[in-house]
Amino acid sequence: MDPEDPRFVMSFDIHASGNDTQQQLALAFFTKYGFVVFRDVFTESECAKTVDAMWSYAEQSSPGFLRAEPSTWSKYQSSGKYGLSLRGPSFDPVLVNNRQNEKLAAGLALVL
């Protein structure tokens, strides 16, 4: 268990000030296991807005689908990929902002 964040077995702070060791450890973990968890990339508020944007997309694209009514969830029609089950990329402002997040970009740059 990660002593700094018990939600994960191991997680890393991509922006640990002046701490190249965190980045080296994260990259080594990614190289060994093929994935890495960077904590605190998004704030709680950003996460809540993202969840809302995804639910809103599902409700708008699938008539009869309602997030608050699990009995309607079978009405959701997936039309593609890109993490939101739509045919092309989403240009929802919240999701566009997510893709431009400085911490997310730093994490991707590190592993790529």
VENBEL-V254493 format. One record per backbone hydrogen bond with DSSP energy under -1.0 kcal/mol. CO is the residue of the C=O (numbers start at 1). NH is the residue of the N-H. If there is no record, write none. Layout:
CO|NH + CO|NH
This chain:
5|8 + 8|2 + 12|39 + 13|16 + 16|19 + 20|24 + 21|25 + 22|26 + 23|27 + 24|28 + 25|29 + 26|30 + 27|31 + 28|32 + 29|33 + 30|34 + 37|12 + 43|47 + 44|48 + 45|49 + 46|50 + 47|51 + 48|52 + 49|53 + 50|54 + 51|55 + 52|56 + 53|57 + 54|58 + 55|59 + 56|60 + 57|61 + 58|62 + 62|65 + 66|69 + 69|72 + 70|73 + 72|75 + 73|76 + 81|86 + 85|79 + 86|81 + 92|96 + 93|97 + 94|98 + 95|99 + 98|101 + 101|105 + 102|106 + 103|107 + 104|108 + 105|109 + 106|110 + 107|111 + 108|112
